Amino acid sequence: MSNAQQTDQMREGNGFIAALDQSGGSTPKALRLYGIEEDAYDGEEQMFDLIHEMRARIIKSPAFTGDKVVGAILFEQTMDRAIDGIPTATYLWEKRGVVPFLKIDKGLEAEENGCQLMKPIPGLDDLLSRAVKAGIFGTKERSVISAANVGGIKAVVDQQFELGAQVLNHGLVPIIEPEVTISIADKAEAEEMLLAEILSHLDAVPEGKQVMLKLSLPTKANLYKPLVDHPKVLKVVALSGGYSRDEANAKLAQNTGMIASFSRALTEGLSAQQSDAEFDAMLGEAIDSIHAASVAG
């Protein structure tokens, strides 16, 4: 059964998760970094066509296989589209050996107590049911922590685990992502508070179920080792959070058992203007370096 195989692949974690889930507001920036300016397309439909072409190009690259990329996070529109006539999630697993995840959050509320909760997600049960039918293994949902504020961090983690329970009820594995902003002065203190709060919630995860965690690379190496070792946690993955690829890889290699889930750091340097050979070579170098950092710990 593919679900059991996918669970094993995530547990073994001999690689990293590619974050290919830029949506709405972040898509123009992703396209700009890829060498496509906003005057090159007219409206959202063309914009999403172009970002799908970019993602399909990445996924179809010879370097993008389950040997080093164990999973990929998709935007809803990417899940609903196809690559070479095959639904994207099916293509990922059956053609590339990569476990498909779906980003489900709809953005962030205004900051309160130094933190940003997720906006409501209307029709979530319907979306999760569609995801199951599409062959999605798990979900990803992001909040942001920008201050070492106990109340704010508790609210973020409460919401994350409440949503995670809803995801688990559909037989999917949630990637809980309370991102700590890497530039804040009290980042180390916020991370200590976050660790304590997550640990206090894990025991409530039902027996036989597991969650995944996506966390900013910690100031103190191996701070999150208790989460890596926790029986209710399938995998702890790291986001690059604005670090360059080299910085992110260096920090990741110091954290035993964590693997990467990089977005911008993965696509850094890729361009629509590159030939397929140039594109594949650059993506291959990125994948090799992120994979090496992911398995170094």
C-alpha positions as CSV (number, residue, x, y, z in Angstrom):
1,M,0.0,0.0,0.0
2,S,1.5,3.3,-1.1
3,N,0.5,5.1,2.1
4,A,2.6,2.7,4.2
5,Q,5.5,3.1,1.7
6,Q,5.2,6.9,1.9
7,T,5.2,6.8,5.7
8,D,8.3,4.7,5.7
9,Q,9.9,7.1,3.2
10,M,9.2,10.0,5.5
11,R,10.4,8.2,8.6
12,E,13.6,7.1,7.0
13,G,14.1,10.7,5.8
14,N,17.1,10.0,3.7
15,G,16.7,13.3,1.9
16,F,14.6,16.5,2.1
17,I,11.2,17.9,1.3
18,A,10.9,20.4,-1.6
19,A,8.6,23.3,-0.8
20,L,6.9,24.1,-4.1
21,D,3.9,25.8,-2.5
22,Q,4.2,29.6,-3.2
23,S,0.6,30.9,-3.6
24,G,-1.3,34.2,-4.3
25,G,0.9,37.0,-2.8
26,S,4.2,35.1,-3.0
27,T,3.9,33.9,-6.6
28,P,4.9,37.2,-8.3
29,K,8.1,37.2,-6.3
30,A,8.8,33.6,-7.0
31,L,8.4,34.2,-10.8
32,R,10.5,37.4,-10.6
33,L,13.4,35.4,-9.0
34,Y,12.9,32.9,-11.8
35,G,13.4,35.6,-14.4
36,I,9.8,36.4,-15.3
37,E,8.7,39.9,-14.5
38,E,5.1,41.0,-13.8
39,D,4.7,42.7,-17.2
40,A,5.2,39.2,-18.8
41,Y,1.8,38.0,-17.9
42,D,-1.8,39.4,-17.7
43,G,-3.8,38.5,-14.6
44,E,-3.8,35.6,-12.1
45,E,-4.7,32.9,-14.6
46,Q,-1.5,33.5,-16.7
47,M,0.5,33.9,-13.5
48,F,-0.5,30.5,-12.2
49,D,0.0,28.9,-15.6
50,L,3.6,30.2,-15.5
51,I,4.3,29.1,-12.0
52,H,2.9,25.6,-12.8
53,E,5.3,25.5,-15.8
54,M,8.1,26.3,-13.5
55,R,7.1,23.7,-10.9
56,A,6.6,21.0,-13.7
57,R,10.0,21.8,-15.0
58,I,11.5,21.2,-11.5
59,I,9.6,18.0,-10.9
60,K,10.4,16.6,-14.3
61,S,14.1,17.3,-14.0
62,P,16.3,14.2,-13.8
63,A,17.7,15.4,-10.5
64,F,14.3,15.6,-8.8
65,T,13.7,12.0,-7.6
66,G,12.9,10.2,-4.3
67,D,16.5,9.2,-4.0
68,K,17.2,12.7,-2.6
69,V,13.9,14.5,-2.5
70,V,11.7,12.5,-0.2
71,G,8.6,14.8,-0.4
72,A,7.2,17.9,-2.0
73,I,4.7,20.4,-0.8
74,L,2.2,21.6,-3.4
75,F,-0.1,24.6,-3.7
76,E,-3.8,23.7,-4.1
77,Q,-3.8,24.7,-7.8
78,T,-0.8,22.5,-8.4
79,M,-2.6,19.6,-6.9
80,D,-5.6,20.3,-9.2
81,R,-3.4,20.5,-12.3
82,A,-1.5,17.8,-14.3
83,I,2.0,17.1,-15.5
84,D,2.1,15.4,-18.9
85,G,-1.6,14.6,-18.5
86,I,-1.1,12.9,-15.1
87,P,-2.4,14.6,-11.9
88,T,0.5,16.2,-10.1
89,A,0.4,14.2,-6.9
90,T,0.1,11.0,-8.8
91,Y,3.0,12.0,-11.1
92,L,5.2,12.9,-8.1
93,W,4.7,9.5,-6.4
94,E,4.5,7.2,-9.4
95,K,7.0,8.8,-11.7
96,R,9.4,10.4,-9.3
97,G,9.1,8.5,-6.1
98,V,8.4,11.7,-4.2
99,V,5.7,11.9,-1.4
100,P,3.1,14.7,-2.1
101,F,1.9,17.2,0.5
102,L,-0.6,20.0,0.2
103,K,-0.4,23.5,1.7
104,I,-3.8,24.2,3.2
105,D,-3.5,27.5,5.1
106,K,-4.9,30.7,3.5
107,G,-2.5,33.2,4.9
108,L,-2.0,35.0,8.2
109,E,-4.1,37.2,10.5
110,A,-2.7,40.5,11.7
111,E,0.0,40.3,14.4
112,E,-1.1,40.0,18.0
113,N,1.1,39.4,21.0
114,G,4.1,39.2,18.6
115,C,2.5,36.3,16.6
116,Q,0.3,35.7,13.6
117,L,-2.3,33.1,13.6
118,M,-3.7,31.4,10.5
119,K,-6.7,32.9,8.8
120,P,-9.9,30.7,8.8
121,I,-9.8,28.0,6.1
122,P,-13.4,27.8,4.7
123,G,-14.4,24.5,3.2
124,L,-11.4,22.7,4.8
125,D,-13.1,19.3,5.2
126,D,-14.0,19.4,1.5
127,L,-10.4,20.3,0.6
128,L,-9.0,17.5,2.7
129,S,-11.4,15.0,1.2
130,R,-10.3,16.1,-2.3
131,A,-6.7,15.8,-1.2
132,V,-7.2,12.2,-0.1
133,K,-8.8,11.4,-3.5
134,A,-5.9,13.1,-5.3
135,G,-3.3,10.9,-3.5
136,I,-2.0,13.5,-1.1
137,F,-0.1,12.1,1.9
138,G,-0.2,15.1,4.3
139,T,-0.7,18.8,4.7
140,K,1.3,21.9,5.6
141,E,0.0,24.9,7.6
142,R,2.0,27.9,8.6
143,S,1.8,30.5,11.4
144,V,4.5,33.1,12.3
145,I,6.1,33.9,15.7
146,S,7.9,37.2,15.8
147,A,8.4,37.7,19.5
148,A,9.2,35.6,22.6
149,N,5.6,36.1,23.9
150,V,4.2,33.2,25.9
151,G,0.6,34.0,25.2
152,G,1.2,34.5,21.5
153,I,3.2,31.3,21.1
154,K,0.6,29.3,23.1
155,A,-2.2,30.7,20.8
156,V,-0.2,29.7,17.7
157,V,0.5,26.1,18.9
158,D,-3.1,25.7,20.2
159,Q,-4.4,26.6,16.7
160,Q,-1.9,24.4,14.9
161,F,-2.7,21.3,16.9
162,E,-6.4,21.9,16.6
163,L,-6.1,22.1,12.9
164,G,-3.7,19.1,12.9
165,A,-6.4,17.0,14.6
166,Q,-8.8,17.8,11.8
167,V,-6.2,16.8,9.3
168,L,-5.5,13.5,11.1
169,N,-9.2,12.7,11.1
170,H,-9.0,12.5,7.3
171,G,-6.1,10.1,7.4
172,L,-3.6,12.7,6.4
173,V,-0.4,13.7,8.2
174,P,-0.2,17.4,9.2
175,I,3.1,19.3,8.9
176,I,2.6,21.8,11.8
177,E,4.6,24.9,10.9
178,P,5.0,27.6,13.6
179,E,7.8,29.6,11.9
180,V,10.0,31.7,14.1
181,T,11.2,34.8,12.2
182,I,14.9,34.5,11.9
183,S,15.7,38.2,12.3
184,I,14.1,38.9,15.7
185,A,16.4,39.8,18.7
186,D,14.7,37.3,21.0
187,K,14.7,34.3,18.6
188,A,16.5,31.9,21.0
189,E,14.0,32.7,23.8
190,A,11.0,32.3,21.4
191,E,12.4,28.9,20.3
192,E,12.7,27.7,23.9
193,M,9.0,28.7,24.6
194,L,7.9,27.0,21.3
195,L,9.7,23.8,22.2
196,A,7.9,23.6,25.6
197,E,4.5,24.4,24.1
198,I,4.8,21.8,21.3
199,L,5.9,19.1,23.8
200,S,2.9,19.9,26.0
201,H,0.6,19.2,23.0
202,L,2.1,16.1,21.6
203,D,0.7,13.7,24.2
204,A,-2.8,14.6,23.0
205,V,-2.1,13.3,19.6
206,P,-4.1,10.0,19.3
207,E,-2.3,6.7,19.7
208,G,-1.2,5.3,16.4
209,K,-1.1,8.8,14.8
210,Q,1.9,11.1,14.2
211,V,2.4,14.6,13.1
212,M,5.3,16.3,11.4
213,L,6.9,19.6,12.4
214,K,8.4,22.3,10.2
215,L,10.5,24.7,12.2
216,S,12.9,27.5,11.7
217,L,16.6,26.5,12.0
218,P,17.2,27.0,15.8
219,T,19.8,29.4,17.3
220,K,20.9,26.6,19.6
221,A,21.9,23.5,17.6
222,N,19.9,20.4,18.4
223,L,17.4,22.4,20.5
224,Y,14.6,20.4,18.8
225,K,16.2,16.9,19.4
226,P,13.4,16.0,21.9
227,L,10.9,16.5,19.1
228,V,13.0,14.5,16.6
229,D,13.0,11.6,19.2
230,H,9.3,11.9,20.2
231,P,7.2,8.9,19.3
232,K,4.3,11.1,18.1
233,V,6.5,12.9,15.6
234,L,7.1,11.3,12.2
235,K,9.7,13.8,11.1
236,V,11.0,17.3,12.0
237,V,11.9,19.4,8.9
238,A,13.5,22.8,8.7
239,L,12.6,25.8,6.7
240,S,15.3,28.1,5.3
241,G,13.4,31.2,6.5
242,G,15.4,33.7,4.5
243,Y,18.9,32.3,5.0
244,S,20.9,31.7,1.8
245,R,21.2,28.1,0.7
246,D,24.8,27.9,2.1
247,E,23.8,29.4,5.4
248,A,20.7,27.2,5.7
249,N,22.7,24.0,4.8
250,A,25.4,24.9,7.3
251,K,22.9,25.4,10.1
252,L,20.9,22.3,9.2
253,A,24.0,20.0,9.3
254,Q,24.4,20.9,13.0
255,N,20.9,19.6,13.9
256,T,20.8,15.8,14.2
257,G,17.7,14.2,12.7
258,M,16.2,17.3,11.1
259,I,15.9,17.4,7.3
260,A,15.4,20.4,5.0
261,S,12.1,21.7,3.6
262,F,13.4,24.6,1.6
263,S,11.6,26.8,-0.9
264,R,13.6,29.8,-2.0
265,A,16.9,28.1,-1.1
266,L,16.0,25.2,-3.4
267,T,15.2,27.4,-6.4
268,E,17.9,30.0,-5.9
269,G,19.6,30.7,-9.3
270,L,17.1,28.9,-11.5
271,S,15.9,30.9,-14.4
272,A,13.3,30.6,-17.2
273,Q,16.0,31.7,-19.6
274,Q,18.3,28.8,-18.9
275,S,18.6,25.9,-21.3
276,D,17.3,22.6,-19.9
277,A,20.9,21.4,-19.5
278,E,21.8,24.5,-17.5
279,F,18.6,24.4,-15.5
280,D,19.0,20.7,-14.6
281,A,22.7,21.2,-13.7
282,M,21.9,24.1,-11.3
283,L,18.9,22.3,-9.8
284,G,21.0,19.1,-9.4
285,E,23.7,21.1,-7.5
286,A,21.1,22.6,-5.2
287,I,19.5,19.2,-4.5
288,D,22.9,17.6,-3.9
289,S,23.9,20.3,-1.4
290,I,20.5,20.3,0.5
291,H,20.5,16.5,0.6
292,A,24.0,16.4,2.0
293,A,23.0,18.8,4.8
294,S,19.9,16.9,5.5
295,V,21.7,13.6,6.0
296,A,24.7,15.0,7.8
297,G,23.2,15.0,11.3
